[in-house]
Amino acid sequence: MSCNMWEWFQDWYGEKYYDNSPQRDPQGPSSGQYRVVRGGSWDNSPGSSRLADRSRLTPGLRSLNFGFRLARTEKYLVL
């Protein structure tokens, strides 16, 4: 599934945030103008199509190239 589309993240984008962020599970700034997207899309160059590629987009922007991943915690996992 990686790199089929840019993946939206809940984190706000901060240009220099990672320079001073915690190493484990950085959450991003508490507010901002842009949200983080990662991963590149099927129509990007190979260099952009990797999970480590991080960019910013205006919240609410829509395109066939943007999506998000649904996840659930073990609390709701039925065994």
N, C-alpha and C positions, 0 to 999 in steps of 0.2 A: 504494500500500500504506500510505502514511502515514495515521495516525489511524484505522485500522480497529480497532486495539486498542492498549492500553498496551504499550510495548516495554520488556522487562527489559534492564538493563545490568549488566555485571559490577561496576561501580563501587559502592563503599559510599557511602551518603548522609552528607554533612556539612552541617549547617545553614548555616554561615558559610564553607564551604570555598572557594567561588569568590571571596570577598573577598580572599584571599591566595594563590590558586593560580597556577600558570604559565598564561600566555595561550594557549600552544599545547599541545593535547592534555592537558588536566588529567585525572589519573587518579582523583581522589577520595582520601579518607583511606585509610590502610592497613588499617583495620578499622572495624567499626561494628555497629549493631543492624539497620539497614535497608539495602536495595539501592535503586538509582536506577531509576525508570521514567520514560519520556518519551512524549509524543505524544497522550495522550488516547485515548478509545475512541469507537466509533460511537454510544454512548448518552450521551456527555457533551455539555455545551453547546458551541457553536462556539468560544468563547474558550478552552476547555480542549483543543480538538482541533487542536493545532499542535505541531510537533517541539520548539519551544523550551520548551514546558510541561514542567516537571520536578517530579517528586514522589517519594515514598518509600513502600516497602511492605516488610513482613516477608518475608524469604526463605522460599520454600516455599508462599506463599499461591497458591491456584489459583482461576481463574475463566475464563469464556469471553472476558473482556475483556482478558486478559493474554497476551502471547506474546513471542517473541524472534526475532531474525533470524539466519539461518545465513549465514556468510561464509567465504570461503576466500582464501588468498593466491595470488599469481601462481605461486608455487612449484609448486602443484598444478594449475594451469591447463593443460589439454591443448590445444595449438594444432594 
